[in-house]
Amino acid sequence: VLSVEWIALVDSLKQLTRLVQLEGRMPANTKVGEAQGRNKDSEGTLWDQEVHENAIRILVEEAKVNLCLRMMSDFKKWQYNPGEKRQSMQEVMQAYDYSEAQLEQKCNQFEESLGSLLWRAFVHVETLQLMDIPLLIEHCAMVLDHCQGITDKLPHAKMQETVVLYYYSSLMKHAEQLNNSELLAKAREFGIVRLAVHDVLKHCEEYPMDLVLALAEGSAALCDNEDFRTEWQTFFDKDGALDIEAMQDFQKLEEKLANPIIESTPERKKDLRPLLDFCKLLQRHMK
């Protein structure tokens, strides 16, 4: 972090993110939907969808997404270590003509650009199928654990403290198309569901509406996950007994996530039904 090569990488990431944003504004290619053999009931894969995402597709094809995640994880570990960060910045300011404000700006640009690229990539199950899933879960858990100590508002919405919740939601949505048992075991080991629930209860009012929707869909997918349904008690275990407080916290997702969406778009209630049903199940087990 903060090496000459790293600073040059920041400019490249900014350009790539700008390209992804421009592609997102391009009109959809409707001819793709008419292609022979394409599943008409889906939005397509990363390779045959109507939306233009060539930059993300190339990142996946070149197997660079794992590298991007590792760089982001290393960056956040560095950032969460104040002593190491301070020392690195002092060394760079002495060696090169940079002010502290300029270096902080480079750090923000790196995190925003790379975080956005990862977010766009993780929307697609094809990306997650090629990912180091334990590393992704560990990264999300590290960031969410750090958020436990934030007493004020979260940093900017494009920073990892918010964006990892999109990663978490994508993992939950696509878990059954991945190595489901390994994913759930790692999620349980790192306590990522509990950490995500705590973050929702603490900061939900600060979330953009699309994140509320993503978290509601991700939570509903988790509750609908066949393996989770058979072993859900292990996610609420405390010294061999059910953790009633953790169950009560999870139950509040109905109020914090599901209800606002159902009020604004009632037709989405059927999509969130697994979450609503699981909250009723928790209620029965708490009596």
Residue pairs with C-beta under 8 A, 6 or more apart in sequence:
1 74
1 75
1 78
1 88
1 107
2 88
2 89
2 91
2 92
2 103
2 106
4 96
6 110
7 106
9 110
10 106
10 109
10 110
10 113
13 109
13 110
13 113
13 114
13 117
14 109
14 113
16 55
16 113
16 117
17 112
17 113
17 116
17 117
19 55
20 53
20 55
20 56
20 116
20 117
20 120
23 52
23 53
23 54
23 55
24 51
24 52
24 53
26 52
28 50
28 51
28 52
29 50
29 52
30 50
32 38
32 44
32 48
32 49
32 50
33 40
33 44
33 50
35 48
38 44
38 48
43 49
43 50
43 51
44 50
45 124
45 126
46 53
46 56
46 57
46 60
46 124
46 126
46 127
47 57
47 126
53 120
56 117
56 120
56 121
56 124
56 127
59 65
59 68
59 117
59 121
60 121
60 124
60 126
60 127
60 130
63 130
65 118
65 121
65 127
65 130
65 131
66 130
66 131
66 132
66 135
68 114
68 117
68 118
68 121
69 118
69 131
69 132
69 135
69 136
69 139
70 132
70 135
71 114
72 111
72 114
72 115
72 118
72 139
72 160
73 135
73 138
73 139
73 142
75 107
75 110
75 111
75 114
76 139
76 142
76 143
76 146
76 160
77 142
78 84
78 85
78 88
79 85
79 107
80 142
80 146
89 100
89 103
92 98
92 103
93 99
93 100
93 103
108 156
108 159
111 158
111 159
111 160
112 156
112 158
112 159
115 158
115 159
115 160
115 163
116 158
116 163
118 163
118 167
119 163
119 166
119 167
121 127
122 128
122 131
122 136
122 166
122 167
122 170
122 171
123 170
125 174
125 177
125 178
128 136
128 170
128 171
128 174
128 177
128 178
129 177
129 178
133 171
133 178
133 179
133 182
133 183
133 186
134 182
134 186
136 167
136 171
137 171
137 183
137 186
137 187
137 190
137 192
138 186
138 190
139 164
139 167
140 164
140 167
140 168
140 171
140 190
140 192
140 195
140 196
141 190
141 191
141 192
141 195
143 160
143 161
143 164
144 164
144 165
144 168
144 192
144 195
144 196
144 198
144 199
145 195
146 161
147 154
147 161
147 195
147 199
147 202
147 203
148 195
148 198
150 161
153 203
153 206
154 161
154 162
154 203
154 206
155 161
155 162
156 162
157 163
157 206
157 208
162 206
162 207
162 211
165 196
165 199
165 207
165 211
165 214
165 215
166 211
166 214
168 192
168 196
168 215
168 218
169 214
169 215
169 217
169 218
169 219
170 214
170 218
171 178
171 183
171 187
171 218
172 218
172 219
172 221
172 222
172 225
173 217
173 218
173 221
174 221
175 183
175 184
175 221
175 222
175 225
176 225
176 226
176 227
180 225
180 227
181 227
184 225
184 227
184 228
184 231
186 192
187 193
187 235
188 234
188 235
193 222
193 235
193 250
194 235
194 246
194 249
196 215
197 246
197 249
197 250
197 252
197 253
198 249
200 215
200 253
200 256
200 257
201 249
201 252
201 256
204 212
204 256
204 257
207 215
212 257
212 260
212 261
213 261
215 253
215 257
216 253
216 257
216 258
216 261
216 272
216 275
217 271
217 272
219 253
219 257
219 275
220 258
220 271
220 272
220 273
220 274
220 275
221 274
222 228
223 229
223 274
223 275
223 277
223 278
224 274
228 235
232 278
232 281
233 242
236 242
236 243
236 246
236 247
236 250
237 243
238 246
242 285
244 286
247 282
247 285
247 286
248 282
248 286
250 279
250 282
251 279
251 282
251 283
253 275
253 279
254 275
254 276
254 279
257 275
258 272
258 275
258 276
261 268
261 272
262 268
262 269
262 272
269 276
